[in-house]
Amino acid sequence: MEEKYEPLKEFGSGNFGVARLVRDKKTKELLAVKYIERGKKGRFFFQQLISGVRYCHSMEICHRDLKLENTLLDGSPTPRLKICDFGYSKSALLHSQPKSTVGTPAYIAPEVLSRKEYDGKIADVWSCGVTLYVMLVGAYPFEDPDDPRNFRKTIGRIMSVQYSIPDYVRVSADCRHLLSHIFVANPSKRITIPEIKKHPWFMKNMPKELIEGEKTNYEAAGCDQLLQSVEEIMRIIQEAKTPGEGSKLVDGQATGAGSSGPDDIEADLDSEVDNSGEYLTPF
């Protein structure tokens, strides 16, 4: 917004936005602009998400279906984010390199659509970026706002990394910089989880417990030392694969509403139905 308007006076703010008097830099017109500012809350939950994903990756697990709907908040006064639904996850210790197209379409990284082997960890980074965008904007970054149900357009926009941030949502330059380094089509050039953790926007107002918690996890156990045996991990995975009531199996994996297996992705391309997920209300 600062690129187009000169801020003059703030009228007031509330839970859902801020009203400000601004001057158009080109026309010099005075305008009353309402915009949404969610950076602090979005960063708070994004910091927790990245911390959890980093722990999974340290255990050689890639999630492959990270999205806002696969996160939970506990009931504490200061909500804590939990990652759930590991139905599409892969272990570098137990499985081959991922190559199947699984996940939720609106969150899928470009390389996942290639049907070739890909790095599940770096694909998770892309999905984390989409999750952050949804928390900030309340919409999916790669859906065509004029034709959101057109799945082919969504795929095309993902492959060409075509997204924008609406003027009414106030997002800092540092946050925009981070998103631009997450949404990179070439996975080898995409920012990594360790690099995200060093980014200025991410490091701002870092919760103390996250810093201390990571020190405890990584210093006490050591990054190369598994906290669980392979046998115990296998038992947990087999238990997690047991389909719940109302689930169906895709390639031997349980799946519910929202996520798509390889056949679902192909079917969606043919029918062009909306599979991005449910209506989202931003934080």
N, C-alpha and C positions, 0 to 999 in steps of 0.2 A: 504494500500500500504506500509506503514511503517513497517509492519510485515515481508515483503519479501525483501524490498529494502532499502538501505542506501542512503538518499538524499545527493547529492554532490553539484550540481549547478543548478540554474534555468536559462533557456535560455530566457524565455519571457512568456508573458501571454496576453490574449485577452478576448473578450466576450465569447468565446466558450471553453476556456480551458487554461491549463498551460503546458509548455514543460520543462522537468527537466532531468538533467543527474543524474543517480542513479547507485549504485553498487548492484548486486545480492548478498545477504548475504550468500548464499550457494555456488554458483559457482564463486563469485568474478568478474563476467563479468560486463563490463560497458555497460549501456543501456540508450538510450534516450526514455523517457516515456512521453506520452501525457495523461493528465488526466483532468477531469472536476471538477471544484470546484463551487458548488452552495449553500453552507451551509448558507451564510448570507442572500441571497435573499429568499431561502426556509424557513429559520427561520422567516423572516419578515412576510411572508404571513401565515405561520403556527401559529404564535402568534395571528394574527387577526382571523384566523379560530377558534382557541380554545377559544378566547374571545367571539366570536359570539355563539359558541356551548354552552359555559357555560351559557350565557344569556338565550338561549332557554331552557336549562335544569332547570334553576332557575324558569322559567315559566311553568315547568312540561311538556315540549314538547320535545320529541325525534324525530329526523329528519328521520332516517332509510334509507336514500339514499344519504349520504354525499359522494361527489366525486369531483374531480377537475372540471368536467363539470357542476356541480351545484354550482359553485362559479363565481362571477362576479367581475370585477375590474372597479372602477369609473374612470372618466377622469381627476382626479386631478394630479398635478405634481408628488406627492408621492402617488401611487395608493392605494386605500383602498378596501379591500376585502368584498364582500357581499355574504351571503348565500341565495340561491334561491331554488325554486321547493320543496315545502313542501307537495307534493301530497301523499307521503307515511308516513307522520308524524303522531304521536299519542300523545294524551294528557292524562296524568295520571289523570286529573280531569274529563275528558269526556269519556274516552275509557277504555276498559279492557287492561290487560297486553298483549303486543304484542306476537304473536306466529306464524304468517304467514311468509313465506319465500318470502320477497320482497327486492328490491334493485337492484343494478348492480353487477353481479356475481363476478367480479374481486375485488370488495370492501367489499364483504359480510363477516361478522364474522362467525367463526365456529358454534357458538350456534344458529345463525339464520337458519342454514341449518338443525338443529335437528328436526324442526317441533314441538317443545315444547315451552312453555312460556319462554321468556327471558327478560332481562333488556335492554330496548331499548337505555338507556343512555350509558351503558357500551359497547353496540354494536356500538354506534356512535364513541366511542374512537378508536375501531379497524379501522373503515373507515377513521378516521382522520389520523391514522398511514399510511394507504395505500396512502392517498392523499399526505402526506409528502414524502413518498418514491418515488412516481411518480414525484414530483417536483424536487427531488434530482437526480434521476437516469434516468427518462424519459422512464420508463418501469414499468409494473405491477410486484409486488414482487412475486406473487404466480403462474404466468404463466411459463410453461416450455419453456425456450428460444428455444429449438429445436423442440417444437411442440406446439406453442402458441394457435393454434385453437382447441386443444383438451380440451374440457370443463371438462371432467371427471378427467383429470390430474390436472387441476387447482383446482378443488374441493378437490382432494386428497392432494394436496400441502397445501391448506388452512387448512384442518383438521389436518395435521401433522406439520403445521407451518414450512414449508420448503421454505426458501428464502435465498438469499445471496446478497451482495452488490459488484458489479463489481470492479475490481482493478483500472479501469480507472476513477472511480468516487471517488473523495476525500471526505470522510465523517469522521468527527471527532469522537474520542472515546466516547465523551459525547452524541453525536447524535446517535451513534450505541447503546449505553446503553439505551437511551430513546426508540428507536425502539424495542429493545429486550424486554422491559417491556410493550410495547403496543401489540406486537404480541405474546400474551399468550393465548393458547387455552381455558384454564379455566377462564371464565369471573370473577369469584370471586377473582382471583389472578392477574388480569390485572390492570395496573395502572389506576387511575381515573383522571378526568379532574382537580380537585383541586391539585392532586399530580403532574400532568404534569406542572401546573403553578408554582410549586416550584422546578422543575427540573433545574439543573445548565445550561444545554444547552438552555432550553426555556427562562430562565431569562436573558440571556446575550443579551445586546443591546436592551432591552425592550423599544419600543417607548413610549415616555412620555405621549402621548395622550391616549394610552391604559390604563396606570396606572391611570391617572386622570379620564378617562371616566368610568372605573369600580367603582372608589370611588364615583363618582356622582350617578351612577345607583343604587348601593347597599346601600349607606349610606342615600341617599335622600329618596328612596322609601322603603328600608328595604327588605331583601331577602324573607320574608314571606308575603309581601303585594303585591297583584296583581296590576299592573298599569292599567289593563283593567278589566271590569266586565266579568263574565262568558257569559252573553248574548252577549256582543260585540265580544268576542272571537268566539262564536258560529256563529255569523253573518259573520265574516271574513272567518271562515273555510268553511261555506257553499258557500260563494262566490268563494273561492279558488278551491272548488270541481267542479265548472262549467267547463266542458271540453272545451278546446280551439279548434280552427279549426285544423283538422288533427289529433286530439287525439282519442284514443279509451278507452273504459272502461274495467277495470279489477277489479272484485269484487266491483263495484260501485265507483272505483277511476279512475281518468284520468291518462293516461300514454302515454308517447311519446317514441321516439327511445332511446335505451341505457339501460333503466331500465327494470326490469322484475318483473312480478307478480308471484303468486304461480304456475299458470299453465305454465307460460313461463319457469320457472326454471326446472320443470319436463320435459317439451318438450326438453329443451336443453340437459338434461342428456341423453335423448334417441337419439338425433340426433348428439350430440357432435359438435354443431356449436359454432363459436366464438361469445361470447356476452360480452366481456370485455369492449367494447366501441370503440371509434374511435382512429385513430393513434394519439399519443400524442407527442408534442414537449416539452421537459423539460424547466424549467426556467433557 
